Amino acid sequence: MSNNRLSIISSIYNGLPKDAQITRIEFEGPEIAVYVKNPSFLSSNVESIKKIAKEIKKRIVIKADRSIRKDEKETIEIIKNLVPQEAQIVDIKFDDELGEVLIRAKKPGLVIGKGGSIQQKIFLETFWRPEIIREPPIKSKTVESVLTHIYNETEYRAKILKTFGERIHREVIYKDRYVRITALGAFQEIGRSAVLVETSESRVLLDTGVNPSVNFGEKMYPKLDIDQLRLEDLDAVIITHAHLDHCGMVPFLFKYGYEGPVYTTQPTRDVMALMQLDLLDVAEKEGRPLPYSAKEVRKELVHTITLDYEEVTDVAPDIRLTFYNAGHILGSAMAHLHIGDGLHNVVYTGDFKYAKTRLLDRAVNEFPKVDTLIMETTYGAQRQTNREESEAELIEIINKTISRGGKVLIPVLAVGRGQEMMLVINDAMKRKLIPEVPVYVTGLFDEVTAIHTAYPEWLSKEVRDSILYKDENPFVSEMFKRIEGYKEDIAQGDPSIILATSGMLNGGPAVEFFKNMASDSRNSIIFVSYQAEGTLGRKVRDGSKEVQIINRDGRIENISINMEVETVDGFSGHSDKIQLLNFLRDLSPKPRNIVLDHGEASSIRSFMRIIENQKEKERLGIKSASIYAPNILDSLRVV
């Protein structure tokens, strides 16, 4: 055992009272689990635990020794007696290895109790540590299967968490300290995001995505075959959000030998698994080679450690991770890496929105320390229409289309834009701004919407309050009609609004609806999200009057486009040029290095010219910052 772990164990034994009756101390991933025979000591020693955690700078969790836990049947009875019926508990599962009981309820707040009172009573009366989650009002197959799978693998999970814990809390060996950042994907381009951060002690990978605009070839995947990315030496994979261009290749790492943890938020974990399985399904249907199998997705889930925003966690002996709200999609996060004892601090924005939307609150701009900022520039050369104008424009197009007897097709990204459109359309119909025609919801994003209803705490204050306190859930409005895949009678039928994936017309039911609606000039297609170079959506958006689509039987089909083609760019989950500049202006503290990524080369060049201007640098407060725009495989030593 390393001196580091011995020192931690000694601090805990010396700091806790003898009557706690400690039986063992386990390093379970980033947490230190202290198993005791007298959990009741907690009621008068909470401050002692906080003090120890602060001293050793670690997360401490008190658990009951297996020998004193109540049996499962008795525990269920105690829980049902303590929790009011209005909480509507739907399931209780046990993890005997980690001493946890999972309680799923429609109203989890009533299981937690005021100030956590009921949650604490459950622990003190059953000696099982309660984990409480929300049962979504729209049944989510994904949430159900993710939790079932994890709780079916409790023995394996307990074992690997101990392995992670030993690795995280190992002794720091090397004295020659450095920090190097290597661009593996989404530099001078959009798609296949991946950034390697190395120190003399550790290696972590920030995002591991696929390129959504490429179906084959080396540009589809990040550069994962470089010498310094040996999977056996990789300490952690950190995923900022669940879009495939940021998470689509994580199971690939497990296929080729990665055995470490994946850190992300809880909503991202669920949506990520759904998106990866859909990627496999689409690739199989289109006859493309599969980069991995469902087996690796399942392994990834068991290896995933979920974190809340602003929860500080060790991921390596010299790196601490904290997630902050990125405002991009459900559960999206900026990753803050605190490296060494104040040696260097990296903020990786992932994709972020520095403006409030109906769905999400604005991205965070204040951090404890920032030395190097790795910042997305998707719209670094563009200015978007503001939200109010965008909503008015969308409403006008819908009204014009419906008044001439047409149908509106809105291709949406499964995560984010689809739910944003639901909120906008629901509000407009409630306010009688557009006629109450059927709004058909189809494709993968219907299941993603169900996951949104499981995590209202992660949504904007208005949506959160509406769901939690007013009992009004906009996602289950009677205005929305859920359908499976493509329906010809809808494509050829009466006026309606169709929300369908995929958002770039590179697969999914949106393509089928487009094929069958494109020739009718009464219809409209409205693009509300980014259209990557090379995608069908980009060609249509840029004005092509005829496009070729390869059918599933392999034949080429020519599609004439007579429908009205519109783009409303103010709904993007990315920040535009003005918002990016405002973020830099408001960022606190100011970075020494700014690294630009996740933008087409022209966008990055344009944005770089702006922030390299001396007057603009002074206005933004980044006068002394060095600015970099690396290419793929470039490395930047920042310490």
C-alpha positions, 0 to 999 in steps of 0.5 A: 500500500502506498504512503498516500493511502496509508496517510489517508487511512491514518487520518480517518482512524485518528479523526473519527471517534472510537464508538464509530467502530470502523471495520474497514476503509475502502478506496471505491473509485474517487470516494473513500468508503468508511464501513462502520458497525455503529452508524448512529455516531453520524448524528453527532459527528457530521462536522468531524467527517467534514473536517477530515474530508477537508484536511485530506481533500478527499470525498468520504462516505460512511457506510454500514458494515455488512454484518449489521444491515437489515435484511432486504425484506425488512428494509423494504418495509421500513422504507415504505413506513418512513416514506409517505405514499405520495412519493409513489415508490416504483422500485427498490433495488439493493447493491449488497457489495457497496451497501446501497439501496436504490429507491426509484420514486415519482416524487423523490423529494418526498423520499429525501425529506426536508434537509435530507431527514427521511434519507438519513432515517432510512440509513440509520434504521436499515443501515443501507445507504439510500440512492434516490432517483426520479421515475420519469412521467414518460416511461424511459426504456433507457433509464430502466435498462441502464439501472437494471444493468448496473445493479445486475453487475454489483460484484464486478462494479465493486471490484473495479471501483477498488481498482480505480481507487488504488490507481487514483490514490497512488503515490505521486512519483515523478518530480519533473512536472509538466502539462501537455495538451494534444489535439486528437480530434475536432481541431480545425474541424467539427466532429470526433472531439478528443483531447489528451491531457498529460502530466508526468504522472497521469493521462486523461482523455477529454471526450472521444467522439465520431465525425457525424458528417463522415461514414467511413475512413480515417477522418471518422474517428479521433487519432487514438493510435499515437504513442502517448495514448497507451490505453493501459496507462490512461487514468480517466476518460471524461465526457462533457456531453452525449452528442456522438461527436463527443462520446461516440467512440468511448466503447471503442476504447473498451474494445481495445483494452481500456479498463478504467473509469468514465466520468460524466454527469448522470443524464449524460450517462443515460443519453450517451448509452442510447446514442451509442446503441443507435449508432450501432443500429444505424450502421448495421442497417446501412451495412457499414462496419461496426466500430464496437458492439453493444457488449462494450456499451454495457461495459462502459456503463458499469465503468461510468462514475457520475458526478453532479455540477461543482462536485470536486473529484480526484481522477488521478493522483495529481488531477482533480475534476469538477464539472460546471454547467455548459448550457448546451444540452441536458447534463452537458458540462465544462470540465475543470482540471486542477492539476498538481497542487496548484501547478496548472488549471485547465478548463475545457468548455466542450460545447457550450451556450453562453445565453439562456434558452427555454430548456437550459440555464446559461453556461457558467463563466466563473471558475476557481482558477484558469490557466489554459482555456480550451474553447469551442468556436463552432460559430466563431465567424457568425452572429445568430438571430436573438431568441425572441426574433428566432421564435417569431420567425419560426412561428411566421414560417409555421403559420404561412405553411399551414395557411397554404395547406402544407406541412412543416418538417423540422429535422432535430438533433435527438438531444437538445434542439428537439426538446427546445422545439417542443417547448417553443411550439407548446408555448406558441400553441398555448398562446394561440400564436399558431393553430393547433395542428398535430405535432408529430414527434418521432425518431430517437429524440422521443426516448431522449425526451423521456430521459429529460423528464427523469432529470428536471433538476438539470433543466432551466429554472422555469422548466424545473419549477413548472415540473416540480412545483406546478405539476405542469410538464411541457414534454407530456402536453396533449399537443404532441403525438408520438409515432414510430419512425416514418408514416406515409399517411402523415407525410401525405396528409393534412397540415401538421408539424413533424419533429424528427431525427436526424438534425442533419438529414444524415439518417433517421425518419427525418430523411424519409419525411424529407424524401416524400415531402420535398416535391410539394411547394406547400411544405416547408423544412426548417433547419434549427441546428448546425449542418456539418459540411458534407451532410445532406442537410448542409446541401439542402440548406445551401440551396440545392434544387436536387439531391441524390439519396442512397436508399437502403437497398443501395439504389440512388434516388434523385429528389427534387426540392420544391418545398420552402427551405428555411434556416432559423439559427437562433435556436442553436445550442452553441454560442455565436460570435458575440456570445463567445466574446461575451464569455471571454469578457466575463470569464473569471479568472482570466487564462494565460492560454486560449486554445481554440477548437471545435470549429471549421478552419475558416471559423477558427481563423475569423475568431482568432483574428478578432481576439488577437486584435490588441484593442479587443484583447484589452476590452476582453481583459485577455491582454497577456493571453497567448492564443493557439489554434492547433491542428490534429496531432499538434501538442502544446506544452503549457507547463 
